[in-house]
């Protein structure tokens, strides 16, 4: 490895720029590529728990409607 410059302020800026470039390139190589987006939007939107929430609402409404009939 190359030696560190003795003074960063008066030193050659290309040395630090090369290190930053290499570090950025390594982190970009480690980063996973972005997932492709699905072609169309689903009926319930982008929330993955929307189906569960909708089912809970339907069950609660059914209990409120049918509950007094069984009491």
PATI-703279 format. One record per atom (N, C-alpha, C): atom name; x, y, z; residue number from 1. Coordinates in Angstrom, 1 decimal, padded with zeros to 4 digits. Example, Ala and Ser with C-alpha at 12.3 -4.5 7.8 and 13.67 -1.06 7.14 Angstrom:
<rs>
R;atom;px;py;pz;nr
R;N;013.2;-005.7;007.8;1
R;CA;012.3;-004.5;007.8;1
R;C;013.2;-003.3;007.8;1
R;N;012.8;-002.2;007.1;2
R;CA;013.7;-001.1;007.1;2
R;C;012.9;000.0;007.9;2
</rs>
This chain:
<rs>
R;atom;px;py;pz;nr
R;N;000.8;-001.2;000.0;1
R;CA;000.0;000.0;000.0;1
R;C;000.9;001.2;000.0;1
R;N;000.3;002.3;-000.5;2
R;CA;001.1;003.5;-000.6;2
R;C;001.1;004.2;000.8;2
R;N;002.1;005.0;001.0;3
R;CA;002.2;005.8;002.3;3
R;C;001.2;006.9;002.3;3
R;N;000.7;007.2;003.5;4
R;CA;-000.2;008.3;003.7;4
R;C;000.6;009.6;003.5;4
R;N;000.0;010.6;002.8;5
R;CA;000.6;011.9;002.7;5
R;C;000.8;012.6;004.1;5
R;N;001.9;013.2;004.3;6
R;CA;002.2;013.8;005.6;6
R;C;001.2;015.0;005.9;6
R;N;000.9;015.7;005.0;7
R;CA;-000.1;016.8;005.2;7
R;C;-001.2;016.7;004.2;7
R;N;-002.4;016.6;004.7;8
R;CA;-003.5;016.4;003.8;8
R;C;-003.9;017.7;003.1;8
R;N;-003.6;018.9;003.7;9
R;CA;-004.0;020.1;003.2;9
R;C;-003.1;020.5;002.0;9
R;N;-001.9;020.3;002.1;10
R;CA;-000.9;020.7;001.0;10
R;C;-000.6;019.5;000.1;10
R;N;-001.1;018.3;000.4;11
R;CA;-000.8;017.1;-000.4;11
R;C;-001.5;017.1;-001.7;11
R;N;-001.2;016.1;-002.4;12
R;CA;-001.8;015.9;-003.8;12
R;C;-003.2;015.4;-003.6;12
R;N;-004.2;016.1;-004.1;13
R;CA;-005.6;015.7;-003.8;13
R;C;-006.0;014.5;-004.6;13
R;N;-005.3;014.1;-005.6;14
R;CA;-005.6;012.9;-006.4;14
R;C;-005.5;011.7;-005.6;14
R;N;-004.6;011.6;-004.6;15
R;CA;-004.4;010.5;-003.8;15
R;C;-005.7;010.2;-003.0;15
R;N;-006.2;011.2;-002.3;16
R;CA;-007.5;011.0;-001.6;16
R;C;-008.7;010.8;-002.5;16
R;N;-008.7;011.4;-003.6;17
R;CA;-009.8;011.2;-004.6;17
R;C;-009.8;009.7;-005.1;17
R;N;-008.6;009.2;-005.3;18
R;CA;-008.5;007.8;-005.8;18
R;C;-009.0;006.9;-004.7;18
R;N;-008.7;007.1;-003.4;19
R;CA;-009.2;006.3;-002.3;19
R;C;-010.7;006.4;-002.2;19
R;N;-011.2;007.6;-002.3;20
R;CA;-012.7;007.7;-002.2;20
R;C;-013.4;007.0;-003.4;20
R;N;-012.7;007.1;-004.6;21
R;CA;-013.3;006.5;-005.8;21
R;C;-013.3;005.0;-005.6;21
R;N;-012.2;004.4;-005.1;22
R;CA;-012.2;003.0;-004.9;22
R;C;-013.1;002.5;-003.8;22
R;N;-013.3;003.3;-002.7;23
R;CA;-014.2;002.9;-001.7;23
R;C;-015.6;003.0;-002.2;23
R;N;-016.0;004.0;-003.0;24
R;CA;-017.3;004.1;-003.5;24
R;C;-017.6;003.0;-004.5;24
R;N;-016.6;002.6;-005.3;25
R;CA;-016.8;001.5;-006.2;25
R;C;-017.0;000.2;-005.5;25
R;N;-016.2;000.0;-004.4;26
R;CA;-016.4;-001.3;-003.7;26
R;C;-017.8;-001.3;-003.0;26
R;N;-018.2;-000.2;-002.4;27
R;CA;-019.6;-000.3;-001.8;27
R;C;-020.7;-000.4;-002.8;27
R;N;-020.5;000.1;-004.0;28
R;CA;-021.5;-000.1;-005.1;28
R;C;-021.5;-001.5;-005.6;28
R;N;-020.3;-002.2;-005.6;29
R;CA;-020.2;-003.6;-006.0;29
R;C;-020.9;-004.5;-005.0;29
R;N;-020.8;-004.1;-003.7;30
R;CA;-021.4;-004.9;-002.6;30
R;C;-022.9;-004.7;-002.6;30
R;N;-023.4;-003.6;-003.0;31
R;CA;-024.8;-003.3;-002.9;31
R;C;-025.6;-004.1;-003.9;31
R;N;-026.7;-004.7;-003.5;32
R;CA;-027.5;-005.5;-004.3;32
R;C;-028.2;-004.6;-005.4;32
R;N;-028.4;-005.2;-006.6;33
R;CA;-029.1;-004.4;-007.6;33
R;C;-030.6;-004.2;-007.2;33
R;N;-031.2;-003.1;-007.6;34
R;CA;-032.6;-002.9;-007.3;34
R;C;-033.5;-003.9;-007.9;34
R;N;-034.6;-004.3;-007.2;35
R;CA;-035.5;-005.3;-007.7;35
R;C;-036.4;-004.6;-008.8;35
R;N;-036.7;-005.3;-009.8;36
R;CA;-037.6;-004.7;-010.8;36
R;C;-039.0;-004.6;-010.2;36
R;N;-039.7;-003.5;-010.6;37
R;CA;-041.0;-003.3;-010.2;37
R;C;-042.0;-004.1;-010.9;37
R;N;-043.1;-004.5;-010.3;38
R;CA;-044.1;-005.3;-010.9;38
R;C;-044.8;-004.5;-012.1;38
R;N;-045.2;-005.2;-013.1;39
R;CA;-045.8;-004.5;-014.2;39
R;C;-047.0;-003.7;-013.9;39
R;N;-047.9;-004.2;-013.1;40
R;CA;-049.1;-003.5;-012.8;40
R;C;-049.3;-003.3;-011.3;40
R;N;-050.2;-002.4;-010.9;41
R;CA;-050.5;-002.2;-009.5;41
R;C;-051.6;-003.2;-009.1;41
R;N;-051.5;-003.7;-007.9;42
R;CA;-052.5;-004.7;-007.4;42
R;C;-053.8;-003.9;-007.1;42
R;N;-054.9;-004.7;-006.8;43
R;CA;-056.2;-004.1;-006.5;43
R;C;-056.1;-003.4;-005.2;43
R;N;-055.4;-004.0;-004.2;44
R;CA;-055.4;-003.4;-002.9;44
R;C;-054.3;-002.4;-002.6;44
R;N;-053.5;-002.1;-003.7;45
R;CA;-052.5;-001.1;-003.5;45
R;C;-051.1;-001.7;-003.2;45
R;N;-050.2;-000.9;-002.7;46
R;CA;-048.9;-001.3;-002.4;46
R;C;-048.6;-001.9;-001.0;46
R;N;-049.6;-001.7;-000.2;47
R;CA;-049.5;-002.2;001.2;47
R;C;-049.6;-003.7;001.2;47
R;N;-048.6;-004.5;001.7;48
R;CA;-048.7;-005.9;001.7;48
R;C;-049.7;-006.5;002.7;48
R;N;-050.0;-005.7;003.7;49
R;CA;-051.0;-006.2;004.7;49
R;C;-052.4;-005.7;004.4;49
R;N;-052.7;-005.2;003.3;50
R;CA;-054.0;-004.6;002.9;50
R;C;-055.0;-005.7;002.9;50
R;N;-054.7;-006.9;002.5;51
R;CA;-055.7;-008.0;002.5;51
R;C;-056.1;-008.4;003.9;51
R;N;-055.1;-008.5;004.8;52
R;CA;-055.4;-008.8;006.2;52
R;C;-056.3;-007.7;006.8;52
R;N;-056.0;-006.5;006.6;53
R;CA;-056.8;-005.4;007.1;53
R;C;-058.2;-005.5;006.6;53
R;N;-058.3;-005.7;005.3;54
R;CA;-059.7;-005.8;004.7;54
R;C;-060.5;-007.0;005.2;54
R;N;-059.8;-008.1;005.4;55
R;CA;-060.5;-009.3;006.0;55
R;C;-060.9;-009.0;007.5;55
R;N;-060.1;-008.3;008.2;56
R;CA;-060.5;-007.9;009.6;56
R;C;-061.7;-007.0;009.6;56
R;N;-061.7;-006.0;008.7;57
R;CA;-062.8;-005.1;008.7;57
R;C;-064.1;-005.9;008.3;57
R;N;-064.0;-006.8;007.4;58
R;CA;-065.2;-007.5;006.9;58
R;C;-065.7;-008.4;008.1;58
R;N;-064.8;-009.0;008.8;59
R;CA;-065.2;-009.9;010.0;59
R;C;-065.9;-009.0;011.1;59
R;N;-065.3;-007.8;011.4;60
R;CA;-065.9;-007.0;012.4;60
R;C;-067.3;-006.5;012.0;60
R;N;-067.4;-006.1;010.7;61
R;CA;-068.7;-005.7;010.2;61
R;C;-069.7;-006.8;010.3;61
R;N;-069.3;-008.0;009.9;62
R;CA;-070.2;-009.2;010.0;62
R;C;-070.6;-009.5;011.4;62
R;N;-069.7;-009.3;012.4;63
R;CA;-070.0;-009.6;013.8;63
R;C;-071.0;-008.5;014.3;63
R;N;-070.8;-007.2;013.9;64
R;CA;-071.7;-006.2;014.3;64
R;C;-073.1;-006.4;013.7;64
R;N;-073.2;-006.9;012.5;65
R;CA;-074.5;-007.1;011.8;65
R;C;-075.2;-008.4;012.3;65
R;N;-074.4;-009.5;012.4;66
R;CA;-075.0;-010.8;012.7;66
R;C;-075.0;-011.0;014.3;66
R;N;-074.2;-010.3;015.0;67
R;CA;-074.0;-010.6;016.4;67
R;C;-075.3;-010.5;017.2;67
R;N;-076.1;-009.4;017.0;68
R;CA;-077.3;-009.3;017.8;68
R;C;-078.4;-010.3;017.4;68
R;N;-078.3;-010.9;016.3;69
R;CA;-079.3;-012.0;015.9;69
R;C;-079.0;-013.3;016.7;69
R;N;-077.8;-013.5;017.1;70
R;CA;-077.5;-014.8;017.8;70
R;C;-077.6;-014.6;019.4;70
R;N;-077.8;-013.4;019.8;71
R;CA;-077.9;-013.2;021.3;71
R;C;-079.2;-013.4;021.8;71
</rs>
